[in-house]
């Protein structure tokens, strides 16, 4: 019924013109005193022809509308699938659409090329800068002074920022290097804790790591990156405090006794670029770490949430239920 109303509405002026012509036709025949039967017979013939024409036009119009409706929302849509144009006006509209589609494709292709060049450049830059970082690490190995330990700590931070950039680039690329299988969660946690041990020692942060005994279906490298980023934040914002790592059912919990997160900032801490009150105090904050954690967890089928109270610490909860993984 909706299509019938649409068909009539699009042709309302033609219907009105036909009605006016019919009235003129009837008046002229009446003035010439033609028999009523002849007028009625002619009107019936005209009405039959017009009705047949309207039915055929409606069927053809309805097919085009249905085809256009079926094309809506389809990802692999091409303009070649459009129905045949009804007239010169429709043909002109379709030609305009083709020109716009060609322009869109060109702009999209140029943007993709620039994005690939950017990613390739920064990926190369990350790999190149790892060489002087490794060299500086070797030079500082024999320096056991307070200044040497401080320099090693800052060098470690630089290395982690570089790794964060590389992970960000990999996460945004079309290619993925996920290896999904069951892993021992305790092994992943020990590797992350061992890597961040120098920061725990330098920040005088005590660590309580409780065995979880969990086997999780995940990607070891990417889940470890999430744990490392959470530990990095815990050490940064809980100097002289304590960090606890434990599991509840299938949830991994990393809890610290640090400065906490303001209530108004808590819903936005996983947004890209958001630093909040703590970030404004720490000028080095980028707002990328927790965003990466959320995106990695989403792609692995895990969840990540936060609970916090200012002055009483923060609790990061990573849900490790068996995921329903999406093919991207």
C-alpha positions, 0 to 999 in steps of 0.5 A: 500500500505504501508503494501504491501511495508513492506511485500515485503521489509521484504522478499526481500532476499527470492524474490531475491533467488527465482529469481536466482533459476528461472534463473538457472532453465531456463538456465539448461532447455535451455542447455538440449534443452527442448521445450520452451512450456514445460519450459513456462508451468513449469514456469507458474505452479511455479509462480501460486503456489508461488503467492498463497503462497505469498497471503496467507502469506501476509494475515496472516502477515497483520492480525498480523500487524493490531493486533499489531497496534491496541494494540499500545497506549492501557493502559490496554495492556497485553502480552497475547494479542500478536498474535501467534508467526510465528516461533522460532525467534518470539517466542523467542522475545515474551518470552524476552518481557514477562521476561522484563515485569515481571521485570518491574512489579516487579520494579514498585511494589517495587517502589509503596511500597516504595512510600506508606511507605514514604507517610504513614511515613510522614503523621504519622509524620505530625499528631504527630507533631501537638500535640506539636504545639498545646501544645506550642500554649496553653502555649503561649496564656497567654503571651501578651508580644512582645516576646510572640506575636513573638513566636506565629507568628513563631509557626503559620508559623510552623503550616502552613508549616506542613499543607502544607506538609500534603496537598502535601502528600494528593495531590500526593496520589491516594485517593481524598477527594474532595466534589464538590458543590456550595459554597459562595466564600465570606465565603471561603475568610472570613475564610482564612482572619480570619486565617491569621489575626495575620500575617496581624497585625504583618506585618502591612499589610492593607487588603481591602476585597471587597464582591464578591457575587459569588457562585462557583462550587468547593471544599471548603477546597482545594480552601481555601488552595489555597487562604491561600497560596496566602495570605501567599505569599502576607503578606510575600513579602508586609510587611507594604503594602496593600493587596486587594481581589476582583472579576472581573466577575468569576475571584478572584484577590488577589493583593498586593503592595509588592516587585513583581516578576522579569520578567524572574521568572514570567513564572516559579513561578508555577513550583515545587521547583522554588523559583526565586530571591525572594526565594534566598533572603528568605532562607525559601522559598521552591517553593512548595506553588504555585506549590500546588496552580496550581495543586489544581486549575487544579484538580478542573477545575480552573485556576491560573495566575500571573501578576507582576512588580518588586517594584510595587506588584503582582496580582494573578488571579484565574479563577473560571468558572464552571469547567469541572472536570476530573475523575482521 
